[in-house]
Amino acid sequence: MRLSREEVLRLANEPVTAWPNPEVEYEPRPATVRYLLELSPVDLSWLFEEAERRGVNPSAVIQALVSEACRAAD
């Protein structure tokens, strides 16, 4: 049973036992790992400029660069 956004918001303030036929949809999230990265001021400036040029955040640029390096290594 799918509920509308309005129904979900209304039921959010009621006890779980008041929910009609509660169902839990579970999808596991992929694991992520975070690393601390130290960059020189020049490299950091390039990273921010490249992210702005691509219209993404700096993390997306780093992820793309790592993916490209993995493909090149194979």
C-alpha positions as CSV (number, residue, x, y, z in Angstrom):
1,M,0.0,0.0,0.0
2,R,1.5,3.3,-1.1
3,L,0.6,6.4,0.9
4,S,0.4,9.9,-0.5
5,R,2.8,12.5,0.9
6,E,-0.1,14.1,2.8
7,E,-1.1,10.8,4.4
8,V,2.5,10.2,5.4
9,L,2.8,13.6,7.0
10,R,-0.5,13.1,8.9
11,L,0.6,9.7,10.2
12,A,4.0,10.9,11.2
13,N,2.6,12.3,14.4
14,E,0.5,9.3,15.3
15,P,1.8,6.1,17.0
16,V,3.0,3.3,14.6
17,T,0.1,1.1,15.8
18,A,-2.3,3.6,14.1
19,W,-0.7,3.1,10.7
20,P,-2.8,1.1,8.2
21,N,-0.9,-2.0,7.1
22,P,2.6,-0.6,7.7
23,E,5.2,-1.9,5.2
24,V,8.9,-1.2,5.3
25,E,10.7,-0.9,1.9
26,Y,14.4,-1.6,2.5
27,E,17.1,-1.1,0.0
28,P,20.7,-1.4,1.3
29,R,22.9,1.6,0.6
30,P,26.3,1.0,-0.9
31,A,29.2,1.3,1.5
32,T,31.2,4.4,1.3
33,V,34.7,5.2,2.6
34,R,36.0,8.7,3.3
35,Y,39.6,9.7,3.1
36,L,41.3,12.9,4.3
37,L,43.0,14.5,1.3
38,E,45.7,17.1,1.6
39,L,46.3,19.3,-1.4
40,S,48.6,22.1,-2.1
41,P,47.0,25.6,-2.5
42,V,47.6,25.4,-6.3
43,D,46.0,21.9,-6.6
44,L,43.1,23.0,-4.4
45,S,42.5,26.1,-6.5
46,W,42.5,23.9,-9.6
47,L,40.1,21.5,-8.0
48,F,37.6,24.2,-7.1
49,E,37.9,25.8,-10.5
50,E,37.4,22.5,-12.3
51,A,34.3,21.7,-10.1
52,E,32.8,25.1,-10.9
53,R,33.6,24.6,-14.6
54,R,31.8,21.2,-14.6
55,G,29.0,22.5,-12.4
56,V,29.5,19.8,-9.7
57,N,31.1,19.7,-6.2
58,P,34.8,19.0,-5.7
59,S,34.0,15.5,-4.5
60,A,32.5,14.6,-7.8
61,V,35.6,15.8,-9.6
62,I,37.8,13.6,-7.4
63,Q,35.5,10.6,-7.9
64,A,35.6,11.1,-11.7
65,L,39.4,11.4,-11.7
66,V,39.8,8.2,-9.6
67,S,37.4,6.4,-12.0
68,E,39.4,7.5,-15.0
69,A,42.6,6.4,-13.4
70,C,41.2,3.0,-12.7
71,R,40.0,2.5,-16.3
72,A,43.4,3.7,-17.5
73,A,45.2,1.2,-15.2
74,D,43.3,-1.7,-16.6
